[in-house]
Amino acid sequence: MSVRTSRAVISVLLPFRDAAATIDAALASVLAEPEVDEVVAVDDSSSDDSPPRVAEHARKDPRVRLV
């Protein structure tokens, strides 16, 4: 008899707006969790440089998507 183990698939929805001061730390914290398979970062009309910061994370880590 074989034992099947399954791993939970965890997706994180990360809404943000004008979060340049905190978005890098927030993404680093989420991505440090080995269970996280994807991060969907949703920009709510930011007027600062948080969207380009998230885009840079998305270029470096395929688990990150910017919406």
Buried (B, 14 or more C-beta within 10 A) or exposed (E): EEEEEEEEEEEBEBEBEBBBEEBBEBBEEBBEEEEBEBBBBEBEEBEBEBBEBBBBBBEEEEBBBBE
